[in-house]
Amino acid sequence: MMELLQLFITFFMIGLVSFGGGYAMIPLMQTEVVNRYQWLTLDQFTDVTAIAGMSPGPIAVNMAVSIGYMHKQLPGAVAATLGIIGPAFLCILVLAAFYKRMKNNRYWQGSMFGVRAAVTGFIVYSAIIFTKNNALFGANMWYTLSQLIIFGGSFIAIAYLKKHPVYVIAISGLVGIALYS
Amino acid sequence: MTKIKRLFSFWEKLEKYTLFQLFVSFLKISPSSFGGGYALIPIIEKEAVQQRKWLSEREIADVFALAQSAPGAIALNSAIFIGYRMKGKLGALAALSGIILPTFLIMIVLSLLFLQVHDHPKVEAAFTAIRTTILALIVYAALKMGKQAIVNYAAMIICIAAVLALYFFSSWLHPIFIIVLGAIAGIAVCSRHSDELQQTKQEEKQQTAAQDDYSDYMI
């Protein structure tokens, strides 16, 4: 029961500051889930990130479901999900009443300006630690080269060819099976 | 046959309740939200404005603006807000549970599957490549977010400071403080240069107008 409460509280905290989407929350989640509470190992955490990116739904919520489930099965998944969507739910109910006034409030605008900029930094950092955690590049020449090609191909497909991330992930998986098994 | 008929009339009765409609509408929308929220915006708009006629075009624009300024995913926030406008707190709950249920179940099944098969060499090989693709998705998300957020040098400095702080101080400085510090820095910058803020706001508007192709999958 204590553990479920801890899951709920942790993800509530993360939900409270989750501006800028799921990938921005990776550093925060890793700090809490891997370093502080050790619910998952680093490898498991990176895999959870990959699964969350492959599934429909917001990435942060997907990660909460998966981390909760891996730690404490279904009750854990429910606790973590309630935690991460709780703040959004409460905030909308409050904001709905004050929104018109808030929109033109200088402090609100200022803090949103700062938060957005900081959160961009979070996503950049996510990319850095994701590379580091996975040792994506390195091992040997051939491996590094193949990974760089997969990265470049995926990026072009998503950013320029506007392919749906799910197709890109599926194709990438097949390429991985062909190359690395 | 009569049983089926009864079931149909029961369904029709249920369909008359707005709460139930909210639940069903968002339940239908949810699985198409691969990769997050922005891809859902046009779908939510179609359902809420054209199909169900819950809101007008202008009202839905307000919904999306508010959904973006609250923490959390934009699709969930829009669902909560639309539900709240229609039927108060219960409506918000109905819409939220509709949009969350399918993705919740899919995620449980995937986690379960993954726990079963993650040691298989083929799965490991696939994930070696998939992780790299996820990295590409993260980089793309950073660029998208950066386009909206990095509107002047002050924002760039806040962004770089956040990266450095995360990289060097993350062992003792909790990431939440970095977000709070970002907010404080933002207030400090904007109270000094309020003209600049007006300018950035206009630029922001232009940019969001330019991004109307809704190809953003992230966030």
Interface residues (C-beta under 8 A of the other chain):
Chain A: M13 G15 L16 V17 S18 F19 G20 G21 G22 Y23 A24 I26 P27 L28 T31 T46 D47 V48 T49 A50 I51 A52 G53 M54 S55 P56 G57 P58 I59 A60 V61 N62 V65 S66 Y69 M70 L74 A77 T81 I84 I85 P87 A88 F89 C91 I92 L93 L95 A96 Y99 M102 K103 R106 Y107 Q109 G110 S111 M112 F113 G114 V115 R116 A117 A118 V119 T120 G121 F122 I123 V124 Y125 S126 A127 I128 F130 T131 N134 L136 Q147 I150 F151 S154 F155 I158 A159 K162 H164 P165 V166 V168 I169 S172 G173 L174 V175 G176 I177 L179 Y180 S181
Chain B: S30 P31 S32 S33 F34 G35 G36 G37 D62 A65 L66 A67 S69 A70 P71 G72 A73 A75 L76 N77 I80 F81 Y84 R85 K89 A92 L96 I100 P102 T103 F104 I106 M107 I108 L110 S111 L112 F114 L115 H118 P121 K122 E124 A125 A126 F127 T128 A129 I130 R131 T132 T133 I134 L135 A136 L137 I138 V139 Y140 A141 A142 L143 M145 G146 Q148 A149 I150 A154 A155 M156 I158 C159 I160 A161 A162 V163 L166 Y167 S170 H174 P175 I176 I178 I179 L181 G182 A183 I184 A185 G186 I187 A188 V189 C190 S191 S194 L197 T200 K201 S215 Y217 M218 I219
